[in-house]
Amino acid sequence: MSSLVLQVGRGSLLPAADSCPHVRLEAFRFKDSIAEDIKQADLVISHAGAGSCLESLCAGKPLLVVVNDKLMDNHQLELARQLHMDSHLLYCTCSTLTETLRTMDLSVLQPFLPGQPKLFANFLDKALGV
């Protein structure tokens, strides 16, 4: 049996565990950390917040980002587009989620390599004359 774990935050609906007969459903509002949930996931579906994207990508999980296309000055869309162009994630909107899930090809995704903060620190040291 497949399972689906949902973080619903402040959403008005918290689905009942037995609401999907063919899927084991777990729903919660908030946890201190969702790292273990991400670790156990075969696919992470998330909003396009930078923290959520980076946590999933750094865990090496395939990521589908659902962008809120109604936001003004949408930096989340910019992030999702760039990470998609770099082949690190797939993205869609709420209205295209079902079709994206139906047709997505996760094999096109490339691993997200962690940053190298030491190189950046060295660059800053040189730039500042330290």
C-alpha positions as a Markdown table, in Angstrom:
| # | Residue | x | y | z |
|---|---|---|---|---|
| 1 | Met | 0.0 | 0.0 | 0.0 |
| 2 | Ser | 1.3 | 3.5 | -0.9 |
| 3 | Ser | 1.4 | 6.1 | 1.8 |
| 4 | Leu | 1.0 | 9.9 | 1.7 |
| 5 | Val | 2.3 | 12.2 | 4.4 |
| 6 | Leu | 0.9 | 15.7 | 4.4 |
| 7 | Gln | 1.9 | 18.8 | 6.3 |
| 8 | Val | -1.1 | 21.0 | 6.2 |
| 9 | Gly | 0.0 | 23.9 | 8.4 |
| 10 | Arg | -2.8 | 26.3 | 9.2 |
| 11 | Gly | -5.0 | 24.8 | 6.4 |
| 12 | Ser | -8.7 | 24.6 | 7.3 |
| 13 | Leu | -8.9 | 20.9 | 6.5 |
| 14 | Leu | -7.1 | 18.1 | 8.2 |
| 15 | Pro | -8.0 | 15.0 | 6.2 |
| 16 | Ala | -9.0 | 11.9 | 8.1 |
| 17 | Ala | -6.6 | 8.9 | 8.0 |
| 18 | Asp | -9.3 | 6.7 | 6.4 |
| 19 | Ser | -10.4 | 9.3 | 3.7 |
| 20 | Cys | -8.3 | 7.5 | 1.0 |
| 21 | Pro | -9.0 | 3.8 | 1.0 |
| 22 | His | -6.1 | 2.8 | -1.2 |
| 23 | Val | -3.5 | 5.1 | 0.4 |
| 24 | Arg | -2.2 | 5.1 | 4.0 |
| 25 | Leu | -2.7 | 8.8 | 4.9 |
| 26 | Glu | -1.0 | 10.7 | 7.6 |
| 27 | Ala | -1.6 | 14.4 | 8.1 |
| 28 | Phe | -0.2 | 16.9 | 10.6 |
| 29 | Arg | -0.1 | 20.6 | 11.0 |
| 30 | Phe | 3.5 | 21.3 | 12.2 |
| 31 | Lys | 6.5 | 19.5 | 13.5 |
| 32 | Asp | 9.8 | 20.8 | 14.8 |
| 33 | Ser | 11.5 | 19.1 | 11.9 |
| 34 | Ile | 10.3 | 17.2 | 8.8 |
| 35 | Ala | 13.8 | 15.9 | 8.0 |
| 36 | Glu | 12.8 | 12.3 | 8.9 |
| 37 | Asp | 9.7 | 12.6 | 6.7 |
| 38 | Ile | 11.8 | 13.8 | 3.8 |
| 39 | Lys | 14.4 | 11.1 | 4.4 |
| 40 | Gln | 11.6 | 8.5 | 4.1 |
| 41 | Ala | 10.0 | 10.0 | 1.0 |
| 42 | Asp | 10.2 | 8.7 | -2.5 |
| 43 | Leu | 9.0 | 12.1 | -3.8 |
| 44 | Val | 8.6 | 15.5 | -2.0 |
| 45 | Ile | 5.9 | 17.8 | -3.1 |
| 46 | Ser | 6.4 | 21.3 | -1.7 |
| 47 | His | 5.7 | 25.0 | -2.0 |
| 48 | Ala | 8.6 | 26.9 | -3.5 |
| 49 | Gly | 10.1 | 28.4 | -0.3 |
| 50 | Ala | 13.9 | 28.4 | -0.4 |
| 51 | Gly | 14.2 | 26.5 | 2.9 |
| 52 | Ser | 11.8 | 23.8 | 1.8 |
| 53 | Cys | 13.5 | 23.4 | -1.6 |
| 54 | Leu | 17.0 | 23.3 | -0.2 |
| 55 | Glu | 16.1 | 20.8 | 2.6 |
| 56 | Ser | 14.6 | 18.4 | 0.1 |
| 57 | Leu | 17.3 | 18.8 | -2.6 |
| 58 | Cys | 20.2 | 18.5 | 0.0 |
| 59 | Ala | 18.5 | 15.2 | 1.2 |
| 60 | Gly | 18.8 | 14.0 | -2.4 |
| 61 | Lys | 15.1 | 13.6 | -2.9 |
| 62 | Pro | 13.1 | 14.2 | -6.1 |
| 63 | Leu | 11.2 | 17.4 | -5.7 |
| 64 | Leu | 8.1 | 18.7 | -7.3 |
| 65 | Val | 7.4 | 22.3 | -6.4 |
| 66 | Val | 3.9 | 23.7 | -6.6 |
| 67 | Val | 4.2 | 27.4 | -7.2 |
| 68 | Asn | 1.5 | 29.9 | -6.1 |
| 69 | Asp | 1.0 | 31.7 | -9.4 |
| 70 | Lys | -1.2 | 34.3 | -7.7 |
| 71 | Leu | 1.6 | 36.0 | -5.8 |
| 72 | Met | 2.8 | 39.4 | -6.8 |
| 73 | Asp | 6.6 | 39.8 | -7.3 |
| 74 | Asn | 6.9 | 36.0 | -7.1 |
| 75 | His | 10.4 | 35.2 | -6.0 |
| 76 | Gln | 9.3 | 31.6 | -5.3 |
| 77 | Leu | 8.5 | 31.2 | -9.1 |
| 78 | Glu | 11.9 | 32.6 | -9.9 |
| 79 | Leu | 13.6 | 30.1 | -7.6 |
| 80 | Ala | 11.6 | 27.2 | -9.0 |
| 81 | Arg | 12.3 | 28.2 | -12.6 |
| 82 | Gln | 16.0 | 28.4 | -12.0 |
| 83 | Leu | 16.2 | 25.1 | -10.1 |
| 84 | His | 14.1 | 23.6 | -12.9 |
| 85 | Met | 16.4 | 25.0 | -15.6 |
| 86 | Asp | 19.3 | 23.5 | -13.7 |
| 87 | Ser | 17.4 | 20.1 | -13.8 |
| 88 | His | 17.2 | 19.9 | -10.0 |
| 89 | Leu | 13.4 | 19.9 | -9.6 |
| 90 | Leu | 10.1 | 19.9 | -11.5 |
| 91 | Tyr | 7.5 | 22.6 | -10.9 |
| 92 | Cys | 3.9 | 23.3 | -11.6 |
| 93 | Thr | 0.9 | 25.3 | -10.3 |
| 94 | Cys | -2.1 | 24.1 | -8.4 |
| 95 | Ser | -4.1 | 23.9 | -11.6 |
| 96 | Thr | -1.5 | 21.7 | -13.4 |
| 97 | Leu | -0.5 | 19.5 | -10.4 |
| 98 | Thr | -2.6 | 16.5 | -11.4 |
| 99 | Glu | -1.4 | 16.5 | -15.0 |
| 100 | Thr | 2.2 | 17.0 | -13.9 |
| 101 | Leu | 2.0 | 14.0 | -11.5 |
| 102 | Arg | 0.5 | 12.0 | -14.3 |
| 103 | Thr | 3.2 | 12.8 | -16.9 |
| 104 | Met | 6.4 | 13.7 | -14.9 |
| 105 | Asp | 9.7 | 12.0 | -15.6 |
| 106 | Leu | 11.9 | 12.0 | -12.5 |
| 107 | Ser | 14.8 | 10.5 | -14.4 |
| 108 | Val | 15.6 | 13.9 | -15.9 |
| 109 | Leu | 16.5 | 15.3 | -12.5 |
| 110 | Gln | 20.2 | 15.9 | -11.6 |
| 111 | Pro | 21.6 | 15.8 | -8.1 |
| 112 | Phe | 21.8 | 19.1 | -6.3 |
| 113 | Leu | 25.4 | 19.5 | -5.1 |
| 114 | Pro | 26.0 | 21.2 | -1.8 |
| 115 | Gly | 27.6 | 24.7 | -1.8 |
| 116 | Gln | 31.2 | 25.2 | -0.9 |
| 117 | Pro | 31.2 | 27.9 | 1.8 |
| 118 | Lys | 35.0 | 27.7 | 2.2 |
| 119 | Leu | 35.4 | 29.0 | -1.4 |
| 120 | Phe | 33.0 | 31.9 | -0.7 |
| 121 | Ala | 34.8 | 32.7 | 2.5 |
| 122 | Asn | 38.1 | 32.8 | 0.7 |
| 123 | Phe | 36.6 | 35.0 | -2.0 |
| 124 | Leu | 35.4 | 37.4 | 0.7 |
| 125 | Asp | 38.7 | 37.4 | 2.5 |
| 126 | Lys | 40.5 | 38.4 | -0.8 |
| 127 | Ala | 37.9 | 41.0 | -1.7 |
| 128 | Leu | 38.1 | 42.6 | 1.7 |
| 129 | Gly | 41.9 | 42.4 | 1.9 |
| 130 | Val | 41.9 | 40.1 | 4.9 |
